[in-house]
Amino acid sequence: MNLLIRKIAPAVVWGILVKHAVAQNGTGRSGYDYVDPLIGTTNGGHVFPGATLPFGMAKAGPDIYGENQGGFASDGSPIYGFSHMHDSGTGGSPSLGNFPIFAQSGCPNGDINACKYVLWERMTDRINGTIHARPGYFDITLASNIRTEMTVTNHTALYRFTFPATPITPNTTSNPHILVELTDLPQTRSEGNITVYPSNGRITGSGRFSPSFGIGTYQSYFCLDFNGATVKDAGVWSNSRAARATSFKIVPGDVRQTPSDRPAGGWVQFEQPKENNQILARVGMSFISEAQACANAEREIPRNNFDAIVAAAESAWRAKLDVITIDGGSVSDSFLTTFWSGVYRSMISPQDYTGENPNWNSGEPYYDSFYCIWDSFRSIHPLLTLLDPQSQTLMIRSLLDIYRHEGWLPDCRMSHCKGFTQGGSNADIVITDAYLKNISEGIDWNLAYEAVVKDAEEEPPNWDVEGRGGLESWKTLGYIPTENIDVLGVGTETRSISRTVEYAYNDFTIALLARALGHTSDYNKYLARSGNWLNMFKPDQRSDINGTDTGFQGFLQPRYTNGTWGYQDPIFCSPLLDFTGCYLNPSGRETYEGPVWLYTFFAPGDMATLIRTLGGRETFVQRLNWLHESGILYVGDEQAFLKLFLYHYAGRPALSAQRAHQYIPSLFNDTVSGIPGNDDSGAMGSFVAFVMMGFFPNAGQDVYFIIPPFFESVSIKNGQTGKTATIRNVNFDAGYKNIYIQSAKMNGVSYTRNWLQHGFFLEGGVLELVLGDSESAWGTRVEDGPPSLGPYSNGTAARRRWDMGSVDLGFGAGGL
């Protein structure tokens, strides 16, 4: 199969039949029917709920004035327009939202200057209960009684405005007025231009904007066409006044391209619509040119058939979701909605911008909105590897093509701009994870290895946006010092603790790839460096809360170049103490978005040594319990995810299952506030999808931790082999009393390991889990635990070998 040919062809758009999937939970409904795109659209979730295709560039949705990182929020804020590209779940500044359009039923007394143009004048309340959202479609009615429906193709948004028979504004005749504004969600436009064609109402334009979490600027272009009514009048507008001029340009505020705050755009007024009081607005988007924006729209939506485009989008989503089959076992619809909506959100980004890269044209796929890999390596990319290996393959190829042309793998990228690094060089983890899980077609693994080694060996001039900083100290001292003196490059000199443990794991995954590709000396070098996390462990450090000792000793701590120790309170930057004190800024501290308590548990490749260092299995479990029960753990940030499953390494997999039910459904559920933090391009969605299916990855390794699925059975059809893997619960109860595995069988043979390898999903089979209401001995032996470098519990040195797929890594419970 040619993985580059994955678009919906125009002919298919018009003739496609929607194929219904296997019924889920015995209800006759498929996974698609359970998706609620509104989950996470309030309380800081920042989810984009509008219309998109899987990984689509065009993302049509309403934009609010307020907390609008995803464009819309379910908080009652007024709506000022509908724009055509968005990112989903981001923190910090809003992203994209370029060129919003807005409809009015007419202008009072027929005066075009009596219509409302600027954002704060035109924004309008929504009518409660009028929002309907499903994958590929969004519908809302505003207080103006104008209904706006939207759907998309790959690069084009299509809107259907239904106007009231009688405008609610006094002295107004029904002459619909639709404007477009040269702005974006964060209002960063520094230059722009617009052209209006009065003969047919077409409006084209462009603008230069800034990314929301990175450096540089990007140029965006649009092409807006209408159908359904005759053009009566047209022109441009600026500030709050309209004119019948047909074009103008906006220049930067100064030579530094400071954003211009001048409101401006174009407008078209229509005669009474011909049918159903409806007008269609088609908006083609491009990063190349206005001509390409128009060509995209004309190619993808050559006819004005709104319902056919909706049907094509639905079919595209069903095809993605139908690789999973769920037998719910009488669980409530809320659990099914939570699960399927999580799967859906994991396929919104990264976005396929192939053919829309203004910087180079290599013939390779190009994906954008890797937002950010620090978030997505943990569960988004592993889930795509499992459910959509073809798309994950294209993303890996895109990452490598970015390296080929820009010299570095991105750790974050949006709008063709370099995004900020939050910790390590985490594309290294994504690449190793892909190699170990059979993502291979069209991938140059020699180039991939060159890219990850460069991350480990060469410091970039600006390591705020790529690569790693402090590499001289990393190589000579074995840690990133606090207040490090770095003369090789520039970057934000904070996060010495979190960067140290993340660099260590980056090097661990490079070691795995090195061994797999036959680079033995590199394997030994990076394996040695992967133990550097231990150099920041202070054995006598204790932790207290308001003067009361927590009872645990030994934590990571800041360390200076001369080897002396600094101090950061182990609970600092947690919900218990100054929660927001460790963000990415020059005054940040030595951990990132989390406390020392959390980062002390981060040694994903060397858990046996960590357990021994923290006092052995029993003490380790006690510390993990305190982490989950004290209120210090914020599971709304991605580095918390793995902490639910570390019990597996200590021989207590039942407690991992218990923690899963602690957070689902209390924090992950089917309400509009149903995720505990920013979705971060679907990270929260992929987390809840994995957990509810009954396994979770240790990303960068061929390891999945097993817990009972939240459903009676889960089946996944592999997109590479066509084989189906099923995990089935015996003694399942929808009240979740039986959440502990008593015994297991793999294809009818007793199975005692508490973890899986990816081969199970490639080769297919049945894993049967017998459940009970109390913890059992299943999966508790040392030899049943996941592999690790060092010895388990108190120096035990028993050895066993571990085959990771076809690559014998020689790891085991007793180490190397």
C-alpha positions in Angstrom: 0.0 0.0 0.0 1.3 3.5 -0.9 1.0 5.2 2.5 1.2 8.7 0.9 -2.2 8.2 -0.9 -4.6 8.6 2.0 -6.7 11.6 1.1 -10.4 11.4 0.3 -10.6 11.9 -3.5 -13.2 14.4 -4.7 -15.1 11.7 -6.6 -15.3 9.7 -3.4 -16.6 12.7 -1.5 -19.7 12.8 -3.6 -20.4 9.1 -4.0 -19.3 7.7 -0.7 -21.7 5.5 1.3 -21.5 5.5 5.1 -20.6 2.0 6.3 -21.8 1.2 9.8 -19.5 -0.5 12.2 -20.0 -3.5 14.4 -22.5 -2.8 17.2 -21.0 -2.0 20.6 -22.4 -3.2 23.9 -25.3 -4.9 22.2 -27.0 -1.5 21.6 -26.8 -1.4 17.9 -24.5 1.7 18.2 -21.0 1.8 17.0 -18.0 3.6 18.5 -18.6 6.6 16.3 -22.1 7.0 17.8 -20.7 7.3 21.3 -18.2 10.1 20.6 -18.9 13.4 22.3 -16.5 16.1 21.0 -17.6 18.5 23.7 -15.8 16.5 26.5 -13.0 18.7 27.8 -14.4 22.0 26.5 -14.4 23.7 29.9 -12.3 23.7 33.1 -9.1 24.1 31.2 -9.4 21.1 28.9 -9.1 23.4 25.8 -10.4 20.7 23.5 -11.4 21.6 20.0 -15.0 20.3 19.5 -15.6 21.4 15.9 -15.5 19.6 12.6 -12.3 17.8 11.5 -11.2 14.7 9.7 -8.7 12.4 11.3 -5.4 14.4 11.5 -7.0 16.9 9.2 -5.6 20.4 8.5 -9.0 22.1 8.2 -10.7 22.3 11.6 -13.9 24.4 11.5 -15.3 25.6 14.7 -16.8 28.6 16.7 -14.5 31.0 18.4 -15.3 32.6 21.7 -14.1 35.6 23.6 -12.4 34.2 26.7 -10.6 30.9 27.3 -10.3 30.1 23.6 -7.2 27.9 23.2 -9.3 25.4 21.3 -11.5 28.1 19.8 -14.7 27.2 21.7 -15.5 26.5 25.3 -18.7 25.2 27.0 -18.8 28.1 29.4 -21.4 30.4 28.0 -18.9 32.9 26.5 -20.1 34.9 23.5 -19.0 33.8 20.0 -17.4 36.3 17.6 -16.8 34.1 14.6 -16.1 30.7 13.0 -12.6 29.9 11.9 -11.1 27.1 9.9 -8.0 25.8 11.5 -7.4 25.1 15.2 -5.2 23.1 17.6 -6.8 21.0 20.4 -6.1 20.9 24.1 -3.1 23.2 24.2 -2.1 25.1 27.3 -0.8 28.7 27.3 -1.7 30.9 24.3 -4.4 30.1 21.9 -3.4 28.7 18.5 -4.4 29.3 14.9 -8.1 30.4 14.4 -7.1 32.4 11.4 -9.6 34.4 9.3 -12.9 34.0 11.3 -16.1 34.6 9.4 -19.3 35.9 11.0 -22.9 36.2 9.7 -25.6 38.8 10.4 -29.1 38.7 9.0 -28.8 42.2 7.6 -27.8 45.7 8.4 -30.3 48.1 10.1 -32.0 50.4 7.6 -29.8 48.8 4.8 -26.8 50.8 6.0 -23.7 48.7 5.7 -22.0 50.8 8.5 -24.9 49.8 10.8 -23.7 46.2 10.8 -21.2 45.2 13.4 -17.6 44.6 12.4 -15.2 44.6 15.3 -14.9 41.6 17.6 -16.2 43.2 20.8 -19.3 44.6 19.0 -20.3 41.6 16.9 -19.8 38.8 19.5 -23.1 37.1 20.3 -24.4 34.7 22.9 -25.3 31.1 21.9 -28.8 29.7 22.5 -28.6 27.0 25.1 -29.4 23.5 23.9 -28.7 24.2 20.2 -25.2 22.7 20.1 -24.9 19.4 18.3 -21.4 17.9 17.7 -20.2 14.7 16.3 -17.0 13.7 14.5 -16.8 15.7 11.3 -19.8 18.0 12.1 -20.7 20.9 14.4 -24.0 22.8 14.7 -24.9 25.9 16.9 -27.5 28.6 16.9 -26.7 32.1 18.2 -29.0 34.6 19.9 -29.4 36.2 16.5 -31.4 33.1 15.5 -28.8 32.3 12.8 -27.9 28.6 12.8 -24.4 27.7 11.7 -23.5 24.1 10.7 -20.0 23.2 9.7 -18.1 20.3 8.2 -14.7 19.8 6.5 -12.5 18.1 3.9 -8.7 17.9 4.1 -8.0 21.6 3.6 -11.4 23.2 3.3 -14.1 24.2 5.8 -17.8 24.3 4.7 -20.4 26.3 6.6 -24.2 26.3 6.1 -25.8 29.4 7.6 -29.6 29.3 8.0 -31.0 32.7 8.6 -34.3 33.5 10.4 -37.3 34.4 8.3 -37.4 37.7 10.1 -34.2 39.3 11.5 -34.5 40.0 15.2 -32.7 43.4 14.8 -35.3 46.2 14.3 -35.6 48.0 11.0 -33.6 45.2 9.2 -34.5 43.5 6.0 -33.3 40.0 5.2 -30.1 40.8 3.3 -27.6 38.5 4.9 -24.2 40.1 5.6 -21.1 37.9 6.1 -17.7 39.3 7.0 -14.2 37.8 7.4 -11.5 39.3 9.6 -7.8 39.2 9.1 -7.0 38.0 12.6 -6.3 34.8 14.6 -7.2 33.5 18.1 -4.2 35.1 19.9 -4.4 38.2 17.7 -0.8 38.1 16.5 -1.3 39.3 12.9 1.6 41.5 11.9 0.8 42.0 8.2 -2.1 41.1 5.9 -3.9 41.7 2.7 -7.4 41.1 1.3 -9.1 41.2 -2.1 -12.9 41.2 -2.6 -14.5 40.2 -6.0 -17.9 41.9 -6.1 -19.1 40.0 -9.2 -19.3 36.7 -7.3 -18.5 37.5 -3.7 -15.2 35.6 -3.6 -12.8 37.0 -0.9 -9.1 36.0 -0.8 -6.4 37.1 1.6 -3.5 36.3 3.8 -1.8 37.2 7.0 1.4 36.7 8.9 1.0 35.3 12.4 3.0 34.0 15.4 2.9 30.5 16.7 1.4 30.0 20.2 4.4 28.1 21.8 7.4 28.7 19.7 9.5 31.1 17.7 9.3 32.8 14.3 6.2 33.6 12.2 4.1 31.8 9.6 2.0 32.9 6.6 -1.5 31.7 6.1 -3.9 32.1 3.1 -7.6 31.7 2.5 -10.1 31.6 -0.3 -13.8 32.2 0.7 -16.7 31.5 -1.7 -20.5 31.6 -1.3 -23.4 29.8 -2.7 -27.2 30.1 -2.2 -27.9 33.8 -2.8 -27.1 36.6 -5.2 -24.4 39.1 -4.2 -25.9 42.6 -3.5 -22.9 44.5 -2.3 -19.3 43.8 -1.2 -16.2 45.5 0.1 -13.6 45.8 2.8 -13.8 47.1 6.4 -11.4 48.5 8.9 -11.8 49.4 12.5 -15.6 49.8 12.7 -16.3 51.2 9.3 -17.1 49.5 5.9 -16.2 50.7 2.4 -16.8 49.4 -1.1 -13.1 49.3 -1.9 -12.1 45.9 -3.1 -8.6 45.5 -1.6 -6.0 46.8 0.9 -2.9 45.7 2.7 -1.8 46.0 6.3 1.9 46.5 7.0 3.7 45.5 10.3 3.5 47.8 13.2 7.3 48.2 13.1 10.4 46.5 11.7 10.2 43.9 14.4 6.8 42.8 13.0 5.0 43.7 16.1 1.3 42.6 15.7 -1.0 45.2 14.4 -4.1 45.6 16.4 -6.1 47.2 13.6 -9.3 45.3 13.0 -9.8 44.8 9.3 -11.3 42.4 6.8 -13.8 42.0 4.0 -17.6 41.7 3.7 -20.4 40.6 1.3 -24.1 41.4 1.5 -26.6 39.2 -0.2 -30.1 39.3 -1.6 -32.7 37.1 0.1 -31.4 33.5 -0.1 -33.0 31.3 -2.7 -33.7 28.1 -0.8 -34.5 27.5 2.9 -33.0 30.9 3.8 -29.6 29.2 3.6 -26.2 30.3 2.4 -23.1 28.1 2.1 -19.7 29.5 2.8 -16.7 27.5 1.6 -13.2 28.4 2.9 -10.1 26.9 1.4 -7.0 27.1 3.4 -3.3 27.0 2.5 0.2 27.8 3.8 1.5 28.2 0.2 -0.7 30.9 -1.6 -4.1 32.3 -2.1 -4.2 30.4 -5.4 -3.5 27.1 -3.7 -6.2 27.9 -1.1 -8.7 28.3 -3.9 -7.5 25.2 -5.7 -7.8 23.2 -2.5 -11.4 24.3 -2.1 -12.4 23.8 -5.7 -10.8 20.3 -5.8 -12.2 19.0 -2.5 -15.7 20.6 -2.6 -16.6 21.1 -6.3 -20.3 21.1 -5.6 -22.4 22.7 -2.9 -23.6 19.5 -1.3 -23.2 20.0 2.4 -24.8 16.7 3.5 -22.4 14.7 1.2 -19.4 16.3 2.9 -20.8 15.4 6.3 -21.3 11.8 5.2 -17.8 11.6 3.8 -16.3 12.9 7.1 -18.4 10.4 9.1 -17.2 7.6 6.9 -13.6 8.6 7.5 -14.0 8.6 11.2 -15.9 5.3 11.3 -13.0 3.7 9.4 -10.5 4.9 12.0 -12.6 3.9 15.0 -13.8 0.5 13.7 -10.5 -1.2 14.3 -11.7 -1.5 17.9 -14.7 -3.7 19.0 -16.0 -3.4 22.5 -18.3 -5.8 24.3 -19.3 -3.5 27.1 -20.8 -6.1 29.4 -23.7 -3.9 30.4 -21.5 -1.0 31.5 -23.3 2.4 31.4 -23.2 4.5 28.3 -21.2 7.1 30.2 -18.2 4.7 30.3 -18.6 4.0 26.6 -18.8 7.7 25.8 -15.7 8.4 27.9 -13.7 5.7 26.1 -14.7 6.4 22.5 -14.4 10.1 22.9 -10.8 9.5 24.2 -10.0 7.5 21.2 -11.4 10.2 18.9 -9.4 13.0 20.5 -6.2 11.0 20.1 -6.7 11.2 16.3 -7.2 15.0 16.0 -3.5 15.8 15.9 -0.7 15.8 14.7 -2.2 17.4 11.5 -1.5 16.2 8.0 -0.1 19.3 6.2 1.4 17.2 3.3 1.6 19.5 0.2 1.3 22.6 2.4 4.9 23.0 3.6 6.2 26.4 2.4 9.8 25.6 3.4 10.6 22.6 1.3 9.0 20.0 -1.1 10.6 16.6 -0.7 7.8 14.3 -1.7 7.7 13.0 1.9 4.7 13.3 4.2 4.6 16.5 6.3 2.8 16.6 9.6 2.5 19.6 11.9 1.1 20.3 15.4 3.4 18.0 17.2 2.1 19.8 20.3 4.3 18.8 22.1 6.2 15.5 21.9 7.0 15.9 25.7 3.3 15.3 26.1 2.6 12.9 23.2 5.4 10.4 23.4 3.8 8.8 26.5 0.5 7.7 25.1 -0.6 9.4 21.8 2.1 8.0 19.6 1.9 4.5 21.2 -1.8 4.5 20.7 -1.6 5.5 17.1 1.1 2.8 16.6 -1.5 0.3 17.9 -4.7 1.6 16.2 -3.4 3.4 13.1 0.1 2.2 12.2 -0.1 3.7 8.7 -0.6 7.2 10.1 2.1 6.7 12.7 4.5 5.6 9.9 3.8 8.8 8.0 4.4 10.8 11.2 7.8 9.2 11.8 8.8 9.9 8.2 7.7 13.5 8.7 9.8 13.8 11.8 12.8 12.5 9.9 12.2 14.8 7.0 12.1 17.8 9.4 15.5 16.6 10.6 16.8 16.2 7.1 15.9 19.8 6.2 16.3 21.6 9.5 19.1 19.6 11.1 17.2 18.6 14.3 14.3 16.5 15.3 11.5 18.7 16.7 10.4 18.3 20.3 7.5 20.6 19.6 6.3 22.1 16.3 3.3 24.1 15.2 2.4 26.2 12.2 5.7 25.4 10.5 7.5 26.9 13.4 9.9 25.5 16.0 8.2 25.0 19.3 9.8 25.1 22.8 11.5 22.1 24.3 10.1 21.2 27.7 12.6 18.7 28.8 14.5 16.2 26.8 14.8 15.3 23.1 11.7 13.2 23.2 11.4 12.4 19.5 14.1 9.9 20.4 11.6 8.0 22.4 9.0 8.1 19.7 11.4 6.8 17.1 12.7 3.9 19.2 9.1 3.0 20.2 8.2 2.9 16.5 11.1 0.7 15.6 10.4 -1.8 18.4 6.8 -2.0 17.3 7.3 -2.7 13.6 6.7 0.8 12.2 8.9 0.5 9.2 7.5 1.1 5.7 9.5 3.8 3.9 11.5 4.7 7.0 15.3 5.3 6.6 16.5 3.9 9.9 20.1 4.9 9.3 18.8 8.5 9.1 16.7 8.0 12.2 19.7 6.7 14.1 21.8 9.6 12.9 19.1 12.0 14.2 18.8 10.6 17.7 22.6 10.4 18.1 22.9 14.0 17.1 20.4 14.8 20.0 22.7 13.0 22.4 26.0 14.4 21.1 25.7 17.8 19.7 24.3 20.9 21.4 22.3 23.3 19.2 22.8 27.0 19.2 19.3 27.5 20.7 18.3 24.4 22.8 15.1 26.1 23.8 13.6 24.9 20.5 15.5 21.7 19.6 18.0 19.2 20.9 19.4 19.3 24.5 21.4 21.9 26.4 24.1 21.4 29.0 25.6 18.4 27.1 29.2 19.2 28.2 28.1 18.8 31.8 26.0 15.8 30.9 29.0 14.0 29.5 31.5 15.0 32.1 29.6 15.3 35.3 26.7 12.9 34.6 23.9 15.3 35.4 22.6 18.8 34.5 23.8 21.1 37.2 21.7 23.8 38.8 23.0 27.2 37.6 24.9 25.4 34.9 27.5 27.4 32.9 26.8 26.5 29.2 29.0 28.1 26.6 27.9 25.8 23.7 24.4 27.2 23.3 21.7 29.2 24.8 18.5 28.1 26.5 16.4 28.5 29.6 18.6 27.4 32.5 16.0 25.8 34.7 14.6 22.2 35.2 18.0 20.7 36.1 16.3 17.8 37.9 13.6 17.0 35.3 16.0 17.5 32.4 18.5 15.1 34.0 16.0 12.3 34.4 14.5 12.9 30.9 18.0 13.0 29.2 18.7 9.7 31.0 15.6 8.1 29.6 16.3 9.6 26.1 19.7 7.9 26.2 18.2 4.6 27.4 15.9 4.5 24.3 18.9 5.5 22.0 20.7 2.5 23.6 17.9 0.2 22.6 17.9 1.4 19.1 21.7 1.2 18.9 21.7 -2.4 19.9 18.8 -3.2 17.5 20.8 -1.7 14.7 24.1 -3.3 15.6 25.9 -0.4 17.1 27.4 -2.2 20.1 29.8 0.5 21.3 27.1 3.1 21.2 24.7 0.7 23.0 27.2 0.5 25.9 27.8 4.2 26.0 24.2 5.3 26.0 23.2 2.5 28.4 25.8 3.9 30.8 24.5 7.5 30.4 21.0 6.3 31.0 22.0 5.7 34.7 22.8 9.4 35.2 19.5 10.0 36.9 21.0 8.4 40.0 23.6 11.2 40.3 20.9 13.6 41.4 19.5 11.3 44.1 20.2 12.6 47.6 19.9 9.6 50.0 19.4 11.6 53.2 16.8 14.1 51.8 13.5 14.0 53.7 10.1 15.5 52.9 7.6 17.1 55.2 4.3 18.9 54.9 3.7 21.8 57.2 6.5 20.5 59.5 5.2 16.9 59.6 7.6 14.3 58.1 6.1 12.2 55.4 8.2 9.3 56.7 10.1 8.8 53.5 13.8 9.5 52.9 15.8 9.9 49.6 14.7 12.2 46.8 16.2 13.9 43.8 17.6 17.3 44.6 19.4 20.1 42.7 23.1 19.7 42.4 25.7 22.3 41.5 28.7 22.0 39.2 31.1 21.4 42.1 29.0 18.4 43.3 27.4 20.2 46.3 23.7 19.9 46.8 21.0 22.6 46.6 17.4 22.3 47.8 14.0 22.2 46.4 11.1 21.2 48.7 10.0 17.8 47.4 6.3 18.9 47.4 7.0 22.3 45.7 5.1 22.6 42.4 2.4 20.2 43.5 -1.2 20.9 44.5 0.1 21.0 48.1 2.6 23.8 47.5 2.7 26.5 44.8 1.2 24.4 42.1 2.2 26.7 39.2 5.7 27.5 40.4 7.5 25.3 37.8 6.4 26.4 34.4 8.6 27.1 31.4 10.0 30.5 32.1 13.4 32.0 33.2 12.2 32.1 36.9 11.1 28.4 36.8 12.6 25.9 39.2 14.5 22.7 39.0 11.5 20.5 38.0 9.0 21.1 35.2 5.2 21.1 35.9 5.6 18.8 38.8 7.3 18.2 42.2 10.4 16.4 43.1 8.1 13.7 44.6 6.9 13.0 41.1 10.2 13.1 39.3 11.9 10.8 41.8 9.8 8.0 40.4 11.0 8.6 36.8 13.4 5.9 35.7 11.4 4.0 33.2 14.3 1.9 31.9 15.8 1.2 35.3 12.9 0.6 37.6 14.7 -2.3 39.5 17.5 0.1 40.5 15.0 2.8 41.5 13.0 0.3 43.7 16.2 -0.8 45.4 17.4 2.8 45.8 14.0 3.8 47.4 14.2 1.0 50.0 12.9 -2.2 48.3 9.6 -3.3 47.0 7.5 -2.8 50.2 8.8 0.7 50.8 8.5 1.5 47.1 4.8 0.5 47.2 4.2 2.6 50.3 5.8 5.6 48.6 3.6 5.1 45.5 0.5 4.8 47.7 1.4 8.1 49.4 1.9 9.7 46.0 -1.6 8.7 44.9 -3.4 9.3 48.2 -1.8 12.5 49.6 -3.1 14.9 47.0 0.4 15.6 45.7 -0.2 13.9 42.3 -1.9 15.9 39.6 -3.0 13.4 37.0 -3.9 16.2 34.6 -0.3 16.5 33.5 1.2 13.8 31.3 4.2 12.8 33.4 1.8 11.5 36.0 0.4 8.8 33.7 3.1 6.2 34.1 2.9 6.5 37.9 -0.4 4.5 37.9 1.4 1.4 36.6 4.8 1.4 38.5 3.2 -1.1 40.9 3.8 -3.7 38.3 7.5 -3.5 38.8 7.1 -4.1 42.5 4.9 -7.2 42.0 1.6 -5.5 42.8 -0.3 -5.2 39.5 -3.6 -5.3 41.4 -2.8 -1.8 42.8 -2.3 -0.4 39.3 -5.8 -1.6 38.6 -7.0 0.0 41.8 -5.5 3.3 40.8 -7.0 3.2 37.4 -10.5 3.1 39.0 -9.4 5.9 41.4 -9.2 8.3 38.5 -11.8 6.9 36.1 -14.6 8.1 36.2 -13.9 10.7 39.0 -11.5 12.8 36.8 -12.0 11.2 33.3 -15.7 11.1 32.4 -18.3 12.1 29.8 -19.0 15.6 31.0 -17.9 18.8 29.3 -15.3 19.1 32.1 -14.4 15.4 31.9 -10.7 15.6 31.8 -8.5 17.0 34.6 -6.1 19.1 32.5 -5.3 20.4 29.0 -5.9 17.6 26.5 -2.6 18.4 24.9 -3.5 17.3 21.3 -5.2 14.2 22.7 -2.9 13.1 25.5 -5.6 12.8 28.0 -7.8 11.0 25.4 -5.1 8.5 24.6 -4.5 7.9 28.3 -8.1 7.1 29.1 -8.4 5.0 26.0 -5.4 2.8 26.9 -6.4 2.4 30.6 -10.0 1.5 29.7 -8.8 -1.1 27.2 -6.8 -2.7 30.0 -3.2 -2.0 29.2 -0.8 0.9 29.1 2.6 1.4 27.4 6.0 2.1 28.8 6.8 4.3 25.8 10.1 3.7 24.2 10.1 0.0 25.2 8.1 -3.0 24.0 6.2 -3.2 27.2 2.4 -2.9 28.0 1.3 -3.2 31.6 -1.8 -5.4 32.0 -4.9 -4.5 34.1 -8.5 -5.7 33.6 -10.3 -3.8 30.8 -13.2 -1.6 31.9 -15.4 -3.7 29.5 -16.1 -7.4 29.2 -13.9 -7.6 26.2 -11.8 -5.5 23.9 -10.7 -6.5 20.4 -8.2 -4.6 18.2 -7.6 -5.4 14.5 -4.1 -4.6 13.5 -3.7 -2.4 10.4 -0.5 -4.1 9.3 -1.2 -7.8 9.7 -5.1 -7.8 9.7 -4.9 -10.0 12.8 -7.2 -9.4 15.8 -6.1 -9.4 19.4 -8.7 -9.8 22.1 -8.5 -9.2 25.9 -11.5 -10.8 27.6 -12.6 -10.6 31.2 -14.1 -13.6 33.0 -16.3 -12.8 36.0 -16.6 -9.2 34.7 -19.1 -7.0 36.6 -20.3 -3.6 35.4 -20.1 -2.3 39.0 -16.4 -2.9 39.0 -16.2 -5.0 42.2 -14.1 -7.6 40.4 -11.1 -5.5 39.2 -8.3 -7.8 40.3 -6.8 -10.5 38.0 -6.8 -13.9 39.6 -5.2 -15.9 36.7 -4.7 -15.4 33.0 -4.4 -17.5 29.8 -2.8 -16.5 26.5 -4.4 -18.5 23.7 -5.4 -21.1 26.2 -2.0 -21.4 27.9 -1.4 -20.2 31.5 0.1 -16.7 31.4 1.7 -15.2 34.5 3.6 -12.1 33.2 1.9 -8.9 34.2 2.9 -7.3 30.9 2.5 -7.8 27.2 4.6 -7.2 24.1 3.5 -5.7 20.9 3.7 -9.0 19.1 0.4 -9.9 20.7 -1.3 -7.2 18.7 0.6 -8.0 15.5 0.0 -11.7 15.6 -3.4 -11.7 17.2 -4.8 -14.0 19.8 -6.9 -14.0 23.0 -5.7 -13.0 26.5 -8.3 -14.2 29.0 -8.3 -12.6 32.5 -10.1 -14.3 35.3 -11.2 -11.6 37.8 -12.0 -11.5 41.4 -12.8 -9.0 44.2 -9.4 -9.1 46.0 -5.8 -9.1 45.2 -4.2 -12.4 44.2 -0.8 -13.8 43.6 -1.0 -13.4 39.8 1.8 -11.4 38.3 3.5 -10.8 41.7 6.7 -12.9 41.3 10.0 -11.1 40.3 10.0 -13.1 37.1 6.5 -12.0 36.2 7.4 -8.3 36.3 8.4 -6.1 33.3 12.1 -6.0 32.3 14.5 -3.6 33.8 18.2 -2.9 33.8 19.1 -3.3 37.5 18.4 -5.9 40.2 15.1 -6.0 41.9 14.5 -5.8 45.6 17.5 -5.4 47.9 20.2 -6.4 45.4 18.8 -9.7 44.2 20.9 -10.7 41.2 18.9 -13.4 39.5 19.2 -13.2 35.8 16.8 -13.9 32.9 16.7 -12.9 29.3 14.2 -10.7 27.6 13.4 -10.8 23.9 12.0 -7.5 22.7 10.3 -8.6 19.5 13.0 -10.1 17.4 15.8 -8.2 19.2 17.4 -10.0 22.2 18.2 -7.2 24.6 19.6 -9.3 27.3 17.7 -7.4 30.0 15.9 -9.1 32.9 14.8 -8.8 36.5 18.4 -9.1 37.5 19.8 -6.6 35.0 22.6 -7.0 32.5 
